[in-house]
Amino acid sequence: MFGFGEMINILKKDPKKIVFTEGADPRILEASSRLLASTFLTPILIGNPDEVNEAAEESGFNIRGAQIIDPNNYDRIDEMVDLLCEIRKSKGMTPEKARKVVSQANYFGTMLVKMGIADALLGGATYSTADTVRPALQIIKTKPENSIVSSVFILVRPSATGANEVLAMADCAINISPSEDELAEIAVEAAKCAKVFGIDPKVAFLSYSTFGSGSGESVDKMRNAAAKAKKLNPDLPVEGELQFDAAVAPRVAKTKCPQSEVAGYANTFIFPDINAGNIGYKMAQRLGQFDAYGPILLGLNAPINDLSRGCNALEVYSMAIITAALA
């Protein structure tokens, strides 16, 4: 069952520090104020201390206890510059260039994670997804077993039984048109993340075809990607290609693919491209009354996540807990 209670309990046992790259944003300040009322997660706010405190006072939020760090007045800036030069030496990074780069809040915050000063990072309230992902790729980099960064959305709504219905959808935010190999990797990573949220993953590779009922390059891609995902993780229940109705409706699955153990009961959905993924999760959110959490970035060496620029303070608070718990 999905719930923040378990994540908060994890963090209470091992409190974390999370960087917010947009420290003066009212939504960040409200979420930080709420976090500071507890003891399981300490916000690090990037920005000029006078400006951040003034913004908090104007908005009526108590951020006493938050750490505020100004990239233009940081006592470990030389150490940070040297480390960035080492990380990016193959790209010709010089101390002069590095100093300019780390003056940007998104790079500065990512370097705080790299240096171990923070455990996680949450950005994107005003930055684009690319501006959050780019520093992460350059500095934090992908895990040895991963070739790409991808993303998953966790969708939650109450069910008639009283328990929450929880689904995972990927990749809805990062990879525009992933290859077969990339889709297989996305599926395995999405399933790992789904388990963190209490989902026993049953993975469906979605298409306009079910087991060859349609044909085309996209159909072949999803069928092949499903086969590759099975090879990557033979114990993971995977099926594809499936139409969405065959993936979620047992009655339809009995007609279209009666031998499948996944069809009719899928809860982790892999989309063929970002168009389908982004449309799909937003339809579930707006028409299906699901709460959507994400995008949760997958494949990085440290938990760094992106906010929607249309987010509210509650979403910031929720994503902060999720991001830190993944640490």
PyMOL commands that set and color helices and strands:
alter all, ss='L'
color gray80, all
select helices_A, chain A and resi 4-13+26-36+49-59+77-87+89-91+95-101+105-114+129-140+180-196+217-232+244-248+250-256+274-286+313-325
alter helices_A, ss='H'
color red, helices_A
select strands_A, chain A and resi 16-20+41-46+67-69+120-123+150-158+164-170+203-206+238-242+268-270+291-298+304-306
alter strands_A, ss='S'
color yellow, strands_A
deselect
rebuild
show_as cartoon
